[in-house]
Amino acid sequence: MEKLPAYAPKLNPVEYLWGYWKQHELANVCPRDLWQLSHCATRALRRIRGKRRRLIIAFWKQVELWL
């Protein structure tokens, strides 16, 4: 266990996931309302989790926290 600084986006693999998600999966989404945005976002995250597991592993390796 190691203490991390209060704000360290380069040490947080979730930041890489959000960055990819916003730039690639939801880049051209123009929702009509909050429900539609939520639906598109959930679908995109499921797609990443299901079909692009290697991408998630790459985010962990990027922050050098891979076990």
C-alpha positions in Angstrom: 0.0 0.0 0.0 1.3 3.4 -0.9 -0.1 6.8 -0.2 -0.9 8.9 -3.3 -1.0 12.7 -3.5 -4.4 14.4 -3.1 -4.6 15.1 -6.8 -2.6 12.9 -9.2 -4.4 12.3 -12.5 -1.4 10.6 -14.0 -1.5 8.0 -11.3 -5.2 7.3 -11.7 -6.2 4.9 -14.4 -9.8 6.1 -14.3 -8.6 9.5 -15.6 -7.3 7.7 -18.7 -10.6 5.9 -19.1 -12.6 9.1 -18.9 -10.2 10.8 -21.4 -10.6 8.0 -23.9 -14.4 7.9 -23.2 -14.9 11.6 -23.9 -12.6 11.9 -26.9 -13.5 8.6 -28.7 -16.8 7.2 -27.5 -18.8 10.4 -26.9 -16.9 12.8 -29.1 -19.8 13.6 -31.5 -22.7 12.9 -29.2 -25.3 15.7 -29.0 -28.0 14.5 -26.6 -31.4 16.2 -26.5 -31.7 15.7 -22.7 -29.9 14.3 -19.7 -31.5 10.9 -20.0 -30.2 10.5 -23.6 -26.7 11.5 -22.4 -26.9 9.0 -19.6 -28.0 6.2 -22.0 -25.2 6.9 -24.5 -22.6 7.1 -21.7 -23.7 3.9 -20.1 -23.7 2.1 -23.5 -20.2 3.4 -24.3 -18.8 2.3 -20.9 -20.3 -1.2 -21.4 -18.8 -1.4 -24.8 -15.4 -0.5 -23.4 -15.7 -3.0 -20.6 -16.9 -5.8 -22.8 -15.0 -5.5 -26.1 -11.9 -3.5 -25.2 -10.5 -5.1 -22.1 -7.0 -4.7 -23.4 -7.6 -0.9 -23.4 -8.4 -1.0 -19.7 -5.3 -3.1 -19.0 -3.3 -0.5 -21.0 -4.6 2.3 -18.7 -3.3 0.4 -15.7 0.1 -0.2 -17.3 0.3 3.5 -18.2 0.2 4.5 -14.5 2.7 1.8 -13.6 0.4 0.3 -11.0 0.2 -3.1 -12.8 0.6 -6.0 -10.5 
